[in-house]
Amino acid sequence: MKRTQTRSILILLMTLAFFAGIAYHTVNLWYHSSQWVSQPQNAHLSDSNGLEKAGTIYDRNDVVLAQSVDGKRIYHEDEAVRKACLHVVGDDSTNISTAVQTVYRSDITGYHFIFGLGLPDAIKSGNNMKMTIDSKVQKAAYEALGNDKGAVFVYNYKTGEIICMASTPTYDPQNVPSDIETNDKYEGAYINRAISAAYAPGSTFKLVTSTAALNSIANVEKRTYDCDGHEKIGGKEINCFEPNGHLDFREALARSCNVYFARLAVDMGPGTMTKQAEKMGFNHKIVFDGIESEKSVYDVSKANTNDLAWSGVGQYTVLATPVNMAMISAAIANNGAPVQPYLIENIERFSGAPATEHKVRVGSAMMSKEIASKLYEMMDYTVETNYGKSSFSDTLDVCAKTGTAEVDDEGTSHAWVTGFCKDKEYPYAFAVVVEHGNSGFKTAIPVAASVLSSISD
Ligand SMILES: [Zn+2]
């Protein structure tokens, strides 16, 4: 009797182990098969790494960005458009990890969970993908960045459609340069800097400090300060670019007074600053269409008072991604809550299954409606009194904030601008960063201006 019982238990355990094994492998297959299929050791793959019969990728206006003809992957006929769209579309390889030809390779090549790549071509063809980007705007961004390294991110703050996500340096996916791994000019070319790179945000971060202050300091808008260009905070100097004179809260943002915002950060303390920064996307990944961004970073856990002061003006160890900064501007333009960005309008399934319909998704609020409306007005005032509305566009009414973030002891700085268009017809939020661009006003605004002009043309 006892022996029978032992055997029963043994059989039960073996059965359980068997099913656990099946479950493990099924889950593993479900999660990873689409990645395994594009591995080079897969014998089904050819020179085009499985793309030779893949579906067509279109931009928002049905311009063909990539298609397969006679067993070869062919990209757009204009070299500038090919380079401009590289980080969104990808190339034949999977080197650009966030490009759709990498992330969605199994979808566009017709990989099937049950049948693998083994389905007949007649059934398999037609996995076309329609993107939200506008190749004309991509090209304008690529040309405006020129030989600089940097990124442009523009999206519709009402619908979430990303119309531009450009990154430089780039290369031609149709003729991948043979010296790409050794030539300095291609350094980091596989990285989409709009989402996968984080930079010191400099004064664009004053939008975060402003939000925290409006939230937690009573009557902060009436707080005045006479800036003579520097002040000792926590025993060490905080400097402004120039003496900013007599300021209230709105004027302090418009003239970008470092001391004013450094003092706010210290008054609020690390807890309040961290909480607000995290509410606005810092220390989290931004995920859209299965593509993950790098994290923006706000960490003052080891900061002394002077460090905390510098963090309030986007220096110290603060880092931000362009997509994050664009979403902050989008929140301000959209009553405090940013619409989540997206890139893929639909994927036409070979199986005849319905295409994925995108729904507008509003993210959690970064600030109250009242604070959003105050910041809206302040960014409007900043452009009007400091940059000039015409520096952005002759036709679009733009609200913005620049940043010039020091990144080394030699005084070179990254140039930033983030903002949004007021026009109901052009509800776009944007962020531009130019590495070592040295001036948000002189370097980043002209890039934003070219890109915005290409939208309204
Ligand atoms: Zn100042």
Boltz pocket constraint, residues with backbone or C-beta under 6 A from the ligand:
constraints:
  - pocket:
      binder: B
      contacts: [[A, 227], [A, 228], [A, 229], [A, 230], [A, 240], [A, 242], [A, 243], [A, 244], [A, 245], [A, 256], [A, 257], [A, 258], [A, 259], [A, 260]]
      max_distance: 6.0
